[in-house]
Amino acid sequence: MFYDCAVIGGGPAGLTAAIYLARFHLKVIVLDDWRGRAVTIPMTRNHAGYPDGISGYELVERMRSQATRYGAEFRSAEVVALEKSTDGFVVASKSQAIRAKTVLLATGVVNHRPPMPVHMHDEALAKGLIRYCPVCDGFEVTDQAIGIIGTGEHGFREALFLRSYTADVSLISLDDHHNLSEDQTEVLKRHGIEIVTGPVTGFALHADTITVEVPAGALSYSTIYPALGTEVRSGLAGSLGADCTEEGCVEVDRHQRTTVSGLYAAGDVVPGLDQISHAMGQASVAATAIRNDLSAQNPMMRF
């Protein structure tokens, strides 16, 4: 089967693009390995149009249904290789390969998790005892006790950001030392942010708190934010020689085109604010560029 576009990734960016592409009367397929972050969001309350909030899973399911209604195809598959061909791309999963004139990467990122059993992590996430996005849900922890697991520039910036929501903020190093400069330490102390030295040796979940075990004792918080960074899923772009930033994000122009002809990218895999609304906006730009670029090669006329 030869598609106009293969979308790799079934999160908000990939699904938005699929909706647009299908409504442009293009033949589009979405390849999704179900590792996206959006489906794990227990409830998002800052996504416009949902004043009472919506779970990430429900949002994704609604978007998949919408894309399907207009003719987008879906396949559960992990893409393991992406190659250029004379007429586009070959997209290979473990079981088969498809051909497409263009490819949109919407592969996102993977959060580095704190060291705890998977079942404990998932339970804590569902209860709001672990949160990953202060931009998304800092409002929900207003005036509560917050622990941030991390250090260095990332931990420093996250602690200061969350300090605007509550006066009770602690920055906890995962290991037995902090990687903070004297200036950073002074700023944190000046704003009343407690600096806690690890190592973190364990966690415990309670009805409405999470306990972090460190040498100083067991510290309880309403929620913890792991500020441990992410892994950008840009390997497929890199395999084609697409330019990436030092952090691994795929570089794109203002139309979401990468440096490889016919390859586009949107969402958390490109530089920018890691937000659902931002990813959706990028995807709409990318889908429109794909349509216009294909039409420039072979004018799309309806008869």
Secondary structure per residue as TSV (DSSP state, phi and psi in degrees):
chain	resnum	aa	ss	phi	psi
A	1	M	-	360.0	135.5
A	2	F	E	-112.1	117.6
A	3	Y	E	-103.8	154.6
A	4	D	E	-70.3	-37.4
A	5	C	E	-149.4	136.3
A	6	A	E	-106.2	119.9
A	7	V	E	-96.8	122.2
A	8	I	E	-103.2	108.3
A	9	G	-	119.7	127.8
A	10	G	-	-113.8	34.4
A	11	G	S	-89.2	-167.0
A	12	P	H	-56.4	-37.1
A	13	A	H	-67.8	-52.2
A	14	G	H	-62.0	-38.5
A	15	L	H	-73.4	-38.0
A	16	T	H	-60.3	-46.2
A	17	A	H	-60.0	-41.5
A	18	A	H	-62.5	-40.8
A	19	I	H	-61.3	-48.3
A	20	Y	H	-62.8	-47.7
A	21	L	H	-62.8	-42.1
A	22	A	H	-64.1	-38.4
A	23	R	H	-75.7	-13.4
A	24	F	T	-83.4	5.8
A	25	H	T	64.1	34.6
A	26	L	-	-100.4	153.1
A	27	K	-	-88.0	112.4
A	28	V	E	-128.6	142.8
A	29	I	E	-128.7	139.8
A	30	V	E	-108.0	123.8
A	31	L	E	-106.6	119.2
A	32	D	E	-132.2	130.2
A	33	D	-	-99.8	7.8
A	34	W	S	60.7	31.4
A	35	R	-	-107.2	9.2
A	36	G	-	-68.1	152.7
A	37	R	S	-74.9	-29.0
A	38	A	G	-59.1	-39.7
A	39	V	G	-67.4	-15.8
A	40	T	G	-90.6	-4.6
A	41	I	-	-72.6	117.2
A	42	P	S	-62.2	-42.8
A	43	M	-	-162.0	127.1
A	44	T	B	-109.8	130.9
A	45	R	S	-118.0	5.2
A	46	N	S	-111.0	8.7
A	47	H	S	-84.6	119.9
A	48	A	T	-56.4	139.6
A	49	G	T	97.2	-7.0
A	50	Y	-	-127.2	74.7
A	51	P	T	-61.1	-25.8
A	52	D	T	-95.2	2.9
A	53	G	-	88.8	164.2
A	54	I	B	-151.7	141.1
A	55	S	-	-72.6	152.3
A	56	G	H	-60.7	-38.5
A	57	Y	H	-63.1	-45.2
A	58	E	H	-66.3	-39.9
A	59	L	H	-60.6	-46.0
A	60	V	H	-63.5	-42.3
A	61	E	H	-63.0	-39.7
A	62	R	H	-64.0	-40.8
A	63	M	H	-69.8	-37.9
A	64	R	H	-62.8	-43.1
A	65	S	H	-62.1	-40.9
A	66	Q	H	-65.3	-44.0
A	67	A	H	-65.1	-40.1
A	68	T	H	-62.9	-39.4
A	69	R	H	-56.0	-33.3
A	70	Y	T	-97.8	6.5
A	71	G	T	108.0	1.8
A	72	A	-	-67.8	141.9
A	73	E	E	-100.2	153.6
A	74	F	E	-130.4	145.8
A	75	R	E	-144.9	128.2
A	76	S	E	-78.3	111.1
A	77	A	-	-163.0	144.8
A	78	E	-	-97.3	117.0
A	79	V	E	-76.5	123.3
A	80	V	E	-107.7	-14.1
A	81	A	E	-154.6	146.0
A	82	L	E	-137.6	121.6
A	83	E	E	-129.8	148.2
A	84	K	E	-77.9	144.4
A	85	S	E	-131.1	176.7
A	86	T	T	-65.4	-27.0
A	87	D	T	-119.0	19.5
A	88	G	E	147.8	-116.1
A	89	F	E	-140.3	153.8
A	90	V	E	-112.0	122.3
A	91	V	E	-110.2	115.4
A	92	A	E	-111.8	129.4
A	93	S	E	-103.2	-173.8
A	94	K	S	-70.8	-20.8
A	95	S	S	-109.0	-24.6
A	96	Q	-	-164.0	174.3
A	97	A	E	-128.7	146.4
A	98	I	E	-125.7	162.4
A	99	R	E	-114.4	143.1
A	100	A	E	-147.8	146.3
A	101	K	E	-68.3	-36.7
A	102	T	E	-135.8	163.0
A	103	V	E	-135.0	135.9
A	104	L	E	-112.9	118.8
A	105	L	E	-87.2	120.8
A	106	A	-	-133.8	50.3
A	107	T	-	-85.9	-13.0
A	108	G	-	67.6	-154.7
A	109	V	E	-135.5	166.1
A	110	V	E	-119.8	127.3
A	111	N	E	-69.9	139.1
A	112	H	-	-78.4	121.7
A	113	R	-	-92.2	155.9
A	114	P	-	-68.9	157.5
A	115	P	S	-76.3	92.5
A	116	M	S	-150.2	158.1
A	117	P	-	-57.9	148.0
A	118	V	H	-57.8	-44.2
A	119	H	H	-64.0	-36.0
A	120	M	H	-68.2	-42.9
A	121	H	H	-59.5	-47.0
A	122	D	H	-66.9	-37.1
A	123	E	H	-66.3	-44.5
A	124	A	H	-62.9	-40.3
A	125	L	H	-63.2	-44.1
A	126	A	H	-64.1	-32.3
A	127	K	H	-87.5	-5.3
A	128	G	T	79.5	15.1
A	129	L	S	-84.7	-17.6
A	130	I	B	-124.5	133.3
A	131	R	-	-134.6	148.8
A	132	Y	S	-113.8	-15.0
A	133	C	-	-129.1	95.7
A	134	P	H	-64.7	-28.3
A	135	V	H	-64.1	-38.7
A	136	C	H	-72.3	-46.4
A	137	D	H	-134.0	18.8
A	138	G	G	-57.8	-33.6
A	139	F	G	-57.7	-36.9
A	140	E	G	-67.3	-17.6
A	141	V	G	-111.7	23.5
A	142	T	T	-54.1	127.3
A	143	D	T	63.3	22.0
A	144	Q	S	-105.4	168.0
A	145	A	-	-81.6	124.2
A	146	I	E	-122.1	132.4
A	147	G	E	-111.0	132.5
A	148	I	E	-111.5	122.0
A	149	I	E	-91.7	109.0
A	150	G	-	161.0	-178.5
A	151	T	-	-161.8	-170.6
A	152	G	H	67.2	-165.4
A	153	E	H	-60.5	-40.8
A	154	H	H	-62.7	-51.1
A	155	G	H	-63.3	-39.7
A	156	F	H	-58.9	-50.6
A	157	R	H	-66.2	-38.1
A	158	E	H	-68.2	-38.0
A	159	A	H	-63.1	-44.1
A	160	L	H	-66.1	-39.3
A	161	F	H	-62.2	-46.9
A	162	L	H	-72.3	-19.6
A	163	R	T	-62.9	-20.6
A	164	S	T	-76.3	-7.9
A	165	Y	T	-104.8	-24.4
A	166	T	-	-157.0	154.3
A	167	A	S	-87.7	-8.2
A	168	D	-	-107.2	85.0
A	169	V	E	-126.6	133.1
A	170	S	E	-124.4	138.6
A	171	L	E	-107.9	117.3
A	172	I	E	-115.5	123.9
A	173	S	-	-77.5	137.7
A	174	L	S	-68.3	-36.9
A	175	D	S	-99.2	-166.6
A	176	D	S	-88.9	19.2
A	177	H	S	-157.5	157.3
A	178	H	-	-101.0	147.3
A	179	N	-	-107.7	65.9
A	180	L	-	-120.3	142.2
A	181	S	-	-77.7	167.0
A	182	E	H	-61.1	-39.6
A	183	D	H	-64.3	-43.5
A	184	Q	H	-63.5	-42.7
A	185	T	H	-60.9	-42.4
A	186	E	H	-64.0	-41.6
A	187	V	H	-64.4	-45.3
A	188	L	H	-60.2	-44.9
A	189	K	H	-66.0	-37.9
A	190	R	H	-63.0	-31.6
A	191	H	T	-96.3	12.8
A	192	G	T	74.8	21.2
A	193	I	-	-89.4	122.1
A	194	E	E	-75.8	134.2
A	195	I	E	-103.5	115.2
A	196	V	E	-111.8	127.6
A	197	T	-	-94.9	130.7
A	198	G	-	-78.3	-158.0
A	199	P	-	-78.6	153.4
A	200	V	-	-79.5	120.8
A	201	T	-	-107.8	-6.2
A	202	G	E	176.7	169.0
A	203	F	E	-136.1	155.5
A	204	A	E	-142.7	138.0
A	205	L	E	-101.8	139.2
A	206	H	-	-126.9	-175.2
A	207	A	S	-56.9	-47.6
A	208	D	S	-137.6	18.7
A	209	T	-	-141.5	162.8
A	210	I	E	-126.3	136.2
A	211	T	E	-104.8	134.3
A	212	V	E	-112.5	124.8
A	213	E	E	-95.9	121.4
A	214	V	E	-134.7	170.9
A	215	P	T	-55.5	-29.6
A	216	A	T	-75.7	-10.7
A	217	G	E	132.1	-168.6
A	218	A	E	-94.3	117.3
A	219	L	E	-108.2	131.5
A	220	S	E	-105.9	140.0
A	221	Y	E	-138.0	156.4
A	222	S	S	-70.7	-32.1
A	223	T	E	-159.8	157.5
A	224	I	E	-122.2	146.6
A	225	Y	E	-113.2	112.9
A	226	P	E	-72.3	118.5
A	227	A	-	-108.5	62.6
A	228	L	-	-110.5	7.4
A	229	G	-	84.8	-177.1
A	230	T	E	-138.7	163.1
A	231	E	E	-106.2	116.9
A	232	V	E	-78.4	128.9
A	233	R	-	-89.8	68.9
A	234	S	-	-112.6	15.2
A	235	G	H	-60.5	-36.9
A	236	L	H	-65.1	-40.7
A	237	A	H	-64.3	-42.8
A	238	G	H	-63.0	-33.2
A	239	S	H	-67.0	-21.5
A	240	L	T	-95.5	-0.9
A	241	G	T	85.8	15.1
A	242	A	-	-66.6	143.5
A	243	D	-	-69.0	137.1
A	244	C	B	-130.6	156.3
A	245	T	-	-74.8	172.9
A	246	E	T	-60.2	-31.2
A	247	E	T	-80.3	-10.1
A	248	G	S	102.8	-0.1
A	249	C	-	-73.1	147.0
A	250	V	B	-78.8	126.5
A	251	E	-	-79.4	136.2
A	252	V	-	-136.8	161.3
A	253	D	-	-90.3	-171.1
A	254	R	T	-71.8	-7.3
A	255	H	T	-107.0	13.8
A	256	Q	-	70.0	19.9
A	257	R	B	-81.0	135.7
A	258	T	-	-83.4	-175.6
A	259	T	S	-81.4	0.0
A	260	V	S	-103.9	123.3
A	261	S	T	-58.4	130.1
A	262	G	T	87.6	-5.5
A	263	L	E	-108.3	126.1
A	264	Y	E	-122.6	162.3
A	265	A	E	-148.8	146.5
A	266	A	-	-153.1	157.9
A	267	G	G	91.4	-157.3
A	268	D	G	-66.5	-15.4
A	269	V	G	-73.9	-13.1
A	270	V	S	-109.5	161.5
A	271	P	S	-62.0	146.0
A	272	G	S	141.5	-173.3
A	273	L	-	-76.4	124.3
A	274	D	-	-80.1	81.1
A	275	Q	-	-136.0	146.6
A	276	I	H	-56.7	-47.3
A	277	S	H	-62.1	-38.3
A	278	H	H	-68.4	-41.6
A	279	A	H	-62.5	-40.7
A	280	M	H	-66.1	-39.3
A	281	G	H	-63.6	-44.4
A	282	Q	H	-61.2	-40.2
A	283	A	H	-66.1	-37.6
A	284	S	H	-66.1	-37.6
A	285	V	H	-65.4	-46.0
A	286	A	H	-61.4	-45.9
A	287	A	H	-62.7	-40.2
A	288	T	H	-67.0	-38.9
A	289	A	H	-64.5	-40.7
A	290	I	H	-60.3	-47.3
A	291	R	H	-59.6	-47.2
A	292	N	H	-69.0	-36.9
A	293	D	H	-67.6	-39.9
A	294	L	H	-67.2	-38.8
A	295	S	H	-67.7	-31.6
A	296	A	H	-65.8	-30.2
A	297	Q	H	-80.4	-37.8
A	298	N	S	-147.6	95.8
A	299	P	-	-48.4	132.9
A	300	M	-	-91.9	110.6
A	301	M	-	-125.5	140.0
A	302	R	-	-101.7	134.5
A	303	F	-	-122.4	360.0
